[in-house]
């Protein structure tokens, strides 16, 4: 059995847990919207056509922020087509995913859905085929109270009050040649700066996200961020990062170490941003919006050219197993580990398309395996993120080099007297004994040890067997003489919850 040790101390803090880290993503792609969050005529649909079973699962998942309407979709998006009376809205072509868009769900429907789900909207503007003027039109329609052509148009469409959307993305993945309106870093930086300046003139409350690289595998990664921020630094608040992970060529060991790759990417983006800030002598700090992340088996996708023109196709509906869930849990832990510089994060996507929630048209909705580590982390990661520096065995991976077999983070809620320790054993075969020193938390007691693991790492949840994989109470953990000892199963994601009487921590 492997053995690792670490110490938890409330004085060793990374930063506050920003609730925006538990974001998700709804794009007009595949069945994410239609027969996902929205399905008119479904037995569980409410008066607005929203699936109440999906709404309930969204609340259970703990989602706080939802990015909309894309993604690649936004770079050909005409927001005007999705407002007003539904019977008067045109059907249009979505060039991103070669799909037919009925436009029965648009901005006002999304905002109504967001209010029911209890989530903050994160809106994206089209800087691919459109530009500054169209972004300002959308912002005026969405946020201006009344008295102008577009604000009165919104009111005529039934939204009397402004939507007050405060978090906006300035386009999407504009470095990608697959993007409608793909631009160089210089081209994008100039239009993003112009748009940001104008949008903040209209509504100074906004937080704006400039497009970073679409992945750290892009040949311009790093240079793109630096160039874009040289144009936009004084006008934006965040720079985006996107990353997807899968076991390439069957390399499960590297896949289980994906959190290490994500952490390296975060630090690279931060380094580029800080370099520009120093160069410009700007004391503001640009943080990261990791607004697309997940496990995605891209090697199974034939690409956009393989798609035919149809409405709500079954597109990229990956079915996730136990190993995928362990990796997703470790990725969310990585975002927390970097909470001092990552302020927003969105798992892509919420329903059906590489999603924690699956649905059948006219049928049930259920939780995929990846639902569980997200929901438990969103529920119990509160207060401050604590720095964890475990000592223990390391292993060599093909993709990320040498990495620790144990991946950890922890949070401390001083008001409630709660500590949550999240731990992943990356070894596929061997268990690990984790010993955690708690001398700074006298009187701490173990509340529970939950683990997500299975003797069959390929086990999945389905409509027929929706509870096949779920977190279970682990046995054997004990706390004695200020040391918490727990056995972590091979290839497992773990949550160990502690409580103490407030006022007793050092």
C-alpha positions in Angstrom: 0.0 0.0 0.0 1.2 3.5 -0.9 1.5 6.0 2.0 1.2 9.8 1.8 1.2 12.5 4.5 0.0 16.1 4.6 -0.8 18.8 7.2 -3.8 21.1 7.2 -3.5 24.5 8.8 -6.0 27.4 8.6 -3.0 29.8 8.2 -1.9 28.2 5.0 -4.5 29.7 2.6 -4.7 29.9 -1.1 -7.7 32.2 -1.4 -11.5 32.4 -0.9 -13.7 29.9 -2.6 -15.4 31.9 -5.4 -18.8 30.4 -6.0 -18.4 31.2 -9.7 -16.0 28.3 -9.8 -19.0 25.9 -9.9 -20.3 27.1 -13.3 -21.7 25.2 -16.2 -22.4 25.9 -19.9 -25.5 25.7 -22.1 -24.7 26.0 -25.8 -27.1 25.7 -28.8 -25.3 22.5 -29.7 -26.8 19.0 -30.1 -29.4 18.4 -27.5 -28.0 20.7 -24.8 -31.0 23.1 -25.2 -33.7 21.3 -27.1 -34.8 18.1 -25.3 -32.1 19.1 -22.7 -33.1 22.1 -20.6 -36.0 22.9 -22.8 -38.6 20.5 -24.2 -42.1 21.8 -25.0 -44.7 19.1 -24.4 -42.5 16.9 -22.1 -44.5 15.5 -19.2 -42.2 17.3 -16.8 -42.2 20.6 -18.7 -43.5 23.7 -17.0 -45.5 26.5 -18.5 -42.3 27.9 -20.2 -41.3 24.6 -21.7 -38.4 24.1 -19.2 -37.9 20.5 -18.1 -38.4 20.6 -14.3 -36.5 17.3 -13.9 -33.4 19.0 -15.4 -34.0 22.1 -13.3 -34.1 20.0 -10.1 -30.9 18.2 -11.1 -29.2 21.5 -11.9 -30.0 22.8 -8.4 -28.7 19.5 -6.9 -25.6 19.7 -9.0 -24.9 23.1 -7.3 -24.3 25.1 -10.4 -23.9 28.8 -9.7 -23.1 30.3 -13.1 -24.1 29.3 -16.6 -22.4 30.4 -19.8 -24.6 31.0 -22.8 -25.2 30.7 -25.8 -21.8 29.3 -26.8 -19.2 28.2 -27.5 -18.6 28.0 -31.2 -22.3 28.7 -31.8 -21.8 32.3 -30.6 -19.5 33.2 -33.5 -22.4 33.0 -36.0 -25.1 34.1 -33.5 -27.8 36.6 -34.3 -29.5 37.3 -30.9 -32.4 39.1 -32.6 -33.6 35.8 -34.2 -34.3 34.4 -30.7 -36.5 37.2 -29.2 -40.1 38.2 -29.8 -43.1 36.0 -30.5 -42.0 32.5 -31.1 -44.2 32.0 -34.1 -42.5 34.9 -35.8 -38.9 33.8 -35.2 -37.0 32.4 -38.2 -35.4 29.0 -38.4 -31.7 29.6 -39.2 -28.5 27.7 -40.0 -25.9 27.2 -37.3 -22.6 27.0 -39.1 -20.6 25.9 -36.0 -22.3 22.6 -35.6 -24.0 22.4 -39.1 -27.4 22.3 -37.4 -30.9 23.8 -37.9 -31.7 26.3 -35.2 -35.4 26.8 -34.6 -34.8 29.8 -32.2 -37.6 28.8 -29.9 -35.3 29.3 -27.0 -33.4 32.6 -26.9 -32.1 35.3 -24.6 -35.4 35.9 -22.7 -36.1 32.2 -22.3 -32.5 31.6 -21.0 -32.9 34.4 -18.5 -36.2 33.0 -17.3 -34.6 29.6 -17.0 -31.6 31.0 -15.1 -33.9 32.6 -12.6 -35.7 29.4 -12.0 -32.4 27.5 -11.7 -31.0 30.1 -9.4 -27.9 30.7 -11.5 -26.0 33.7 -12.6 -26.0 34.3 -16.4 -22.7 34.5 -18.3 -23.4 35.9 -21.7 -21.2 35.8 -24.8 -21.2 38.3 -27.7 -20.5 37.5 -31.3 -17.1 38.9 -32.3 -16.7 36.4 -35.1 -19.2 37.4 -37.9 -20.3 40.5 -36.0 -18.6 43.2 -33.9 -18.8 46.1 -31.5 -22.1 47.6 -32.7 -24.0 44.3 -32.4 -22.5 43.7 -29.0 -23.8 47.1 -27.8 -27.2 46.4 -29.2 -27.4 43.1 -27.3 -26.2 44.8 -24.1 -28.7 47.6 -24.4 -31.6 45.2 -25.1 -30.5 43.1 -22.1 -29.5 45.7 -19.4 -30.9 49.1 -20.1 -34.0 49.8 -18.0 -36.3 51.6 -20.5 -36.8 54.5 -22.8 -34.7 53.5 -25.8 -35.6 51.5 -28.9 -34.0 48.3 -27.8 -34.9 48.5 -24.1 -38.5 49.2 -25.1 -38.3 46.2 -27.5 -37.3 44.0 -24.7 -40.3 45.3 -22.6 -42.6 44.7 -25.5 -41.3 41.1 -25.6 -42.5 40.6 -22.0 -39.3 41.3 -20.1 -40.3 44.5 -18.3 -37.3 44.6 -16.0 -33.7 44.7 -17.3 -31.9 41.4 -17.1 -28.8 43.0 -15.5 -26.3 40.5 -16.9 -23.0 41.5 -15.4 -20.6 38.8 -16.7 -19.8 38.8 -20.4 -17.5 36.9 -22.8 -15.9 38.9 -25.6 -16.4 36.2 -28.2 -15.2 32.6 -28.1 -12.0 30.8 -29.1 -11.1 33.4 -31.7 -7.7 31.8 -32.2 -9.3 28.6 -33.6 -9.4 28.3 -37.5 -12.6 26.4 -37.0 -14.3 29.5 -35.6 -16.5 31.6 -37.8 -14.6 34.9 -38.1 -11.3 33.5 -36.9 -8.8 36.2 -36.2 -5.2 36.7 -35.5 -4.2 37.9 -31.9 -3.7 41.4 -33.2 -7.0 41.5 -35.0 -8.9 40.0 -32.1 -7.1 42.2 -29.5 -8.1 45.4 -31.3 -11.8 44.5 -31.7 -12.0 43.1 -28.2 -10.5 46.3 -26.7 -12.9 48.5 -28.7 -15.9 46.4 -27.7 -14.9 46.2 -24.0 -14.4 50.0 -23.9 -17.8 50.6 -25.4 -19.7 48.0 -23.3 -18.3 49.5 -20.1 -19.3 53.0 -21.3 -22.8 51.7 -21.6 -22.7 49.7 -18.3 -19.7 50.3 -16.0 -20.7 47.4 -13.7 -19.7 44.7 -16.2 -17.0 42.1 -15.8 -15.5 41.2 -19.2 -13.6 38.1 -20.3 -11.2 38.3 -23.1 -10.6 35.2 -25.2 -7.5 33.2 -24.3 -6.2 30.3 -26.3 -8.7 27.5 -27.1 -6.2 25.0 -25.7 -2.6 24.9 -24.5 -1.9 22.7 -27.5 -2.4 25.6 -29.9 0.9 26.7 -31.6 0.2 30.3 -30.5 -0.5 29.4 -26.8 1.1 32.0 -24.5 1.9 34.4 -27.3 -1.8 34.8 -28.0 -2.6 35.7 -24.4 0.3 38.2 -24.3 -0.8 39.9 -27.5 -4.5 40.0 -26.7 -3.8 41.4 -23.2 -1.5 44.1 -24.5 -4.5 45.5 -26.3 -7.2 44.7 -23.7 -5.5 44.7 -20.3 -7.0 48.0 -19.0 -10.5 47.2 -20.3 -11.1 43.6 -19.3 -11.2 41.7 -16.0 -10.5 38.1 -17.0 -8.7 36.0 -19.6 -10.3 32.7 -20.6 -8.8 29.2 -20.6 -10.3 26.1 -22.3 -9.2 22.5 -21.9 -10.6 19.0 -22.5 -9.0 15.7 -21.4 -9.3 12.1 -22.5 -7.1 8.9 -22.3 -5.3 9.4 -25.6 -4.0 6.2 -27.1 -5.3 4.3 -24.0 -2.9 6.3 -21.8 -4.9 6.0 -18.5 -2.0 7.0 -16.3 -1.7 10.4 -18.0 -5.5 10.7 -18.1 -5.6 10.3 -14.3 -3.0 13.0 -14.0 -5.0 15.5 -16.0 -5.2 17.8 -13.0 -1.4 18.3 -13.2 -1.7 19.4 -16.8 -4.5 21.8 -16.0 -2.5 23.3 -13.2 0.5 23.9 -15.5 -1.8 25.5 -18.0 -3.3 27.8 -15.4 0.1 28.9 -14.3 1.2 29.6 -17.9 -1.8 31.8 -18.5 -1.3 33.6 -15.2 2.4 34.2 -16.1 1.5 35.7 -19.5 -1.1 38.0 -17.9 1.3 39.1 -15.1 4.0 39.7 -17.7 1.8 42.1 -19.6 0.6 43.8 -16.4 4.2 44.4 -15.4 5.1 45.6 -18.9 2.2 48.1 -18.9 2.9 49.1 -15.2 -0.7 48.3 -14.5 -1.3 47.3 -10.8 -4.6 45.5 -11.6 -4.4 41.7 -11.7 -6.1 39.8 -14.5 -7.4 36.5 -13.3 -8.5 33.4 -15.3 -12.0 32.4 -16.4 -11.7 28.7 -17.1 -15.0 28.7 -18.9 -14.7 25.4 -20.8 -13.4 22.3 -19.1 -14.3 18.6 -18.9 -13.5 15.1 -20.1 -14.3 15.0 -23.8 -13.5 12.0 -26.0 -12.7 14.2 -29.0 -11.0 11.4 -30.8 -14.4 9.8 -31.2 -15.8 13.0 -32.9 -15.6 13.1 -36.7 -15.5 16.9 -36.8 -18.0 19.4 -37.9 -17.7 18.4 -41.6 -19.1 14.9 -40.6 -22.4 16.5 -39.5 -25.6 16.8 -41.6 -28.1 19.7 -41.4 -30.7 18.6 -38.8 -32.4 19.9 -35.7 -31.1 18.9 -32.3 -28.8 16.0 -33.4 -27.4 13.6 -30.9 -24.0 15.2 -30.9 -21.1 14.4 -28.6 -23.2 12.5 -26.0 -20.3 10.9 -24.2 -21.2 8.3 -21.6 -18.9 8.6 -18.6 -17.5 5.8 -16.5 -15.9 5.7 -13.1 -12.4 6.7 -14.3 -13.9 9.8 -16.0 -15.6 10.8 -12.8 -12.4 10.5 -10.8 -10.7 12.8 -13.4 -13.5 15.3 -13.4 -13.3 15.4 -9.6 -9.6 16.0 -9.8 -10.1 18.8 -12.4 -12.5 20.7 -10.1 -10.0 20.2 -7.3 -7.4 21.8 -9.5 -9.5 24.9 -10.0 -9.9 25.2 -6.2 -6.1 24.7 -5.7 -5.7 27.8 -7.9 -8.5 29.9 -6.4 -6.2 32.8 -5.9 -6.1 33.3 -9.7 -9.1 31.4 -11.2 -12.2 33.4 -10.5 -14.7 31.8 -12.9 -15.0 28.2 -14.3 -17.7 26.5 -16.4 -17.9 22.8 -17.0 -19.0 22.1 -20.5 -21.8 21.3 -20.8 -24.9 20.9 -18.5 -27.2 18.5 -20.4 -26.6 15.7 -22.9 -23.5 17.2 -24.7 -20.5 16.0 -22.7 -22.7 16.5 -19.7 -23.3 15.5 -16.1 -27.1 15.3 -16.8 -28.5 13.1 -19.5 -32.1 13.1 -20.8 -34.3 11.2 -23.2 -36.9 13.1 -25.3 -40.2 12.6 -23.7 -38.4 10.4 -21.1 -36.3 10.5 -18.0 -33.3 12.5 -16.9 -30.5 11.0 -14.9 -27.1 11.7 -13.3 -23.9 10.6 -15.1 -21.0 9.4 -13.0 -19.3 12.8 -13.3 -22.3 14.5 -11.7 -21.4 13.3 -8.2 -17.9 14.7 -7.6 -19.1 18.1 -8.9 -22.2 18.1 -6.7 -20.4 17.1 -3.6 -17.6 19.6 -4.2 -20.0 22.5 -4.9 -21.9 21.6 -1.7 -19.0 21.2 0.7 -16.1 23.4 -0.7 -16.7 26.6 1.3 -14.8 29.4 3.0 -11.1 29.4 2.2 -9.0 27.0 0.1 -6.1 25.6 2.2 -2.7 24.9 0.7 -1.9 21.2 0.8 1.6 20.0 0.3 1.5 16.2 0.6 4.6 14.1 0.7 4.3 10.7 -0.9 5.1 8.5 -4.0 5.3 9.9 -7.5 5.0 8.3 -10.9 6.1 9.0 -14.4 3.5 9.8 -17.1 4.0 10.0 -20.8 2.1 13.3 -21.2 2.9 15.2 -18.0 6.2 13.8 -16.8 6.6 13.0 -13.1 3.5 13.6 -11.0 2.3 12.8 -7.5 0.1 9.8 -7.1 -2.0 11.7 -4.6 -3.8 14.9 -5.7 -5.4 17.0 -2.9 -7.1 20.2 -2.0 -9.0 21.3 1.1 -11.3 24.0 2.2 -12.0 25.6 5.6 -15.2 27.3 6.6 -14.3 29.0 9.9 -17.9 30.3 10.5 -19.4 26.8 10.4 -16.4 25.0 11.9 -16.0 22.7 8.9 -13.1 21.3 6.9 -13.4 19.4 3.6 -10.5 17.4 2.4 -10.7 16.3 -1.3 -8.2 13.6 -2.4 -7.7 11.5 -5.5 -5.6 8.3 -5.6 -4.3 8.2 -9.1 -2.8 4.7 -8.9 -4.9 2.3 -11.0 -4.2 -0.8 -8.8 -2.8 0.1 -5.4 -4.6 1.6 -2.4 -3.1 4.5 -0.5 -2.9 5.3 3.2 -3.3 9.0 3.7 -2.3 10.5 7.1 -3.4 14.1 7.7 -2.0 16.1 10.6 -4.7 18.2 12.2 -2.8 19.8 15.1 -4.2 23.2 14.1 -7.8 21.9 14.4 -7.9 20.6 18.0 -11.2 18.8 18.8 -11.8 18.0 15.2 -14.0 15.0 14.5 -14.6 13.0 11.4 -18.1 13.5 9.9 -17.9 11.2 6.9 -15.6 9.7 4.3 -17.3 9.4 0.9 -15.5 7.7 -2.0 -16.3 7.3 -5.7 -14.6 4.1 -6.8 -15.7 0.8 -8.2 -14.2 -2.6 -8.8 -15.2 -2.1 -12.4 -13.7 1.3 -13.5 -15.7 1.1 -16.8 -19.0 1.1 -15.0 -21.5 3.8 -16.2 -25.0 5.1 -15.3 -27.8 4.7 -17.8 -31.5 5.4 -18.0 -32.1 1.8 -17.1 -29.6 1.8 -14.3 -29.2 5.4 -13.2 -27.7 4.6 -9.7 -25.1 2.1 -10.8 -22.2 4.5 -9.9 -22.6 6.8 -7.0 -20.6 8.0 -3.9 -20.6 5.5 -1.0 -19.5 5.7 2.6 -16.0 4.4 3.0 -15.0 2.5 6.1 -11.9 2.5 8.2 -11.0 6.1 8.5 -10.1 7.2 12.0 -9.0 10.3 13.8 -6.6 9.8 16.8 -4.0 12.0 18.5 -4.6 14.8 15.9 -4.0 12.6 12.9 -6.6 11.5 10.4 -5.9 8.2 8.8 -7.8 7.0 5.8 -7.4 4.4 3.1 -8.0 5.6 -0.4 -9.1 3.0 -2.9 -7.2 2.7 -6.2 -8.4 5.1 -8.9 -10.7 6.9 -6.5 -12.1 10.3 -5.7 -12.6 11.0 -2.0 -14.2 13.6 0.3 -13.3 13.5 4.0 -15.4 16.0 6.0 -14.4 17.2 9.5 -16.1 19.4 12.0 -15.0 21.2 15.2 -16.5 23.6 17.7 -15.9 27.1 16.4 -13.3 29.0 18.4 -11.1 25.9 19.0 -8.9 26.1 15.8 -5.5 27.6 16.3 
